[in-house]
Amino acid sequence: PVPAAEREADFLPIVSAACDPLLNHCQQVASMMGPLDRQVFLINCISTIQAPLKKHDFTAQRVSMYSSLLEDHIQALVESQAASALQKLGLAERLEALRRKPADVPVSSVPELHPVSLEGTLRSFYNSLFTMGGALSLPVLDRITNRVLRGEARSGVAKVISSAYEELYEGIKSLNIATHTPDQVKTLLD
């Protein structure tokens, strides 16, 4: 039998000739799309190009390259979807105010963190954890055709939202208005 490294070297020009133009075409098509559609389209294209290559050990280098591209696109999609969800939920503005707050200023004296309005935002957030649709509905991620990658993206968004909630929770603890712990929110998001 021919060693895998030698087969990979022999086969690389063939893989390159078949896959590089395909990937380039996908990137050209994607360049005409909006940012979210572009990310989803490229994730779907790259995972489809990668799938048959995973079956052969001598294509490991190319599979690794595609895996790296997929990670980058999924991370970008996760960040944009999480930021969008936090914005829609009203948590982004509250979190930003908490981060900007000088250490010597009490939380309750920051307008965006006033207990009454913050309580409404938190209630709305908690409601969204228990309902389908709304700000935590992520239909863009449903368009990722690969089940594993779709799950990875969903999990990534949940992790970012959970982490943001934990930061807010810790920062507003003194107000005593958060009714769900970060662990409870994490469980509900999973």
N, C-alpha and C positions, 0 to 999 in steps of 0.2 A: 504493500500500500504506500501511496505517496503521503509524506508528512503534511499535516494541516497547514503549516506555515508556507510550504512550497505551493500547495494547492491555492491558498489565499492569494499569494503573489501572482500565480498564473491566471487566476480567475478575476482579479481586480480590474484589469482593463475591460473585461466583458461586463462586469457589474457597473463600472463607471459609464460605459457606452450606453447601457440600458437605463440606468437610474438617474444619472446626472441631468440629461435633457428633460426627463420627466419632472424632476424636482424643480429645475429652472422654469419650466412651463407653469407649474403650480404656483411658484413664487411670483411670476409675471401676472397670472390671473388674480392672485391674492392682492397684489399691489393696487388693483382697481376697486377693492372692497373697503368697507369701513373697518375700523380696528377690531371689533369683536368678531365680525364675520371672517376677517382675515385670519385671526388666531385659530378659530374653529376649523376653517377650511384647511389651513396648513397642518394642523394636528391630524385631521382625517387623512390628508394626502400622505404625510410622512409615515403615519402608522400603517397605511395600506401598502406603501412601497416597502416598508420594513418587514411586514409580515412573512412574505415568502423567504426572505433572506434569513430569518431566525431559524429556519429548519436545517440550516447547513452550518457546521462549525467553521468552515473555511471562509465564511462571510462575516466573521465576528467583528472585524475592524469597521466595516460599513454599518453593521447593526449598532455598534457602539456610537458611531457618529450620529446616526439617526436618533438614537436614544437621547443623546445630548441635545439635539435640536428640539426633540419633543419636550424635554424637561424645560427648556427655555420658553417655549411657546405656552406650555401649561402654566408655568410660573407667572408669565405676563397676564394670562387670562384670569388666573386666580386673583392676582393683585387687583386687576380692574373690576372684576365681579364683586370682590369683597368690599372695595372702596365704594362701589355703586350701592351695594346693599346697606353699608353703614351710613351712607349719605341719605338714602331713602328712609331709613329708620330714625334718622335724627341723631344717631350716636356719634357720627363723625364731628359734627359741630361741638357737641358736648365734650368729646375727647380732646379736641383741639384747644378748647377753652381751658380744660384741666391742665394740659401740657404747657400752656402759656402763663398760667397762674403763678405769680411770684410765691415763694415758699411762705412768706410772712402774711399773706392775705388769706383770710378764712374762705373756705369753699363756698359757703352760703352767700358771700358778698359778690361773687362773680355772676353777672346777669344770666349767662347761659347755663349756670349750674344752680340757679334758684330752685329750691326744693319743689315748689308747686309745678313749674313747667317741666322740671326734670322728672318728676313723678309721672306726668303724662307721657313723656317720651319713653320711660321705662315700661309703663303699662302697655303702651303700643308695641314695644319690642317683645315683651313677654307674650302678648297675644299672637304676634307673628310666629312665635316658636310653636304655637299649638294649632295654627291654621295652615291650610294649603293655599298656595298663591301668595300674593302680596310681595313685600320686599325680599323675603327669603326664598321666593320662587325663582329659580335660576334656569329659565328655559334655554338660554344660550348654551349652557353646559349639556343640556339634553340632546343637543345636536352633535355632540362628539360620538362618533359611531362605535369606537372601541370601548367596551364596557369597563375594562380595567382603568383606562385613561380617564373616562368619565367619572368613575368613582374617586380616582386620585384628585381630580379637579374639584369635585364636590367636597371631599375631605379637606383639601387645602383651603377652600373658602370658609368652611366651618371652623377650621383652626384659627384663621385670621380674625373672624368675627368673635370667636370665643376668647381669644387673647385680648382683643380690644375691649370686650365687656369686662374681663378680669381687671384690666388697667383702670377702667372707669369705676368699677366696683370698689377697688382698693382706694381710689382717690376720693370717693364720696362716702366712704364708710361712716364718717362722723355725722352725716345727715340722717343716717338710719332710715333710708327710704327704699333701698333695693330689697326686693322680696325673694329673689332667687340668688343663690350662691353661684360663683363661677363654675363649680363642678356640676351643679344642676343644669346650667345653661349649656355646658359642654355636652352633657348627656343628651339633652334635648336636640342639640344640633347634630349629634352623631346618629 
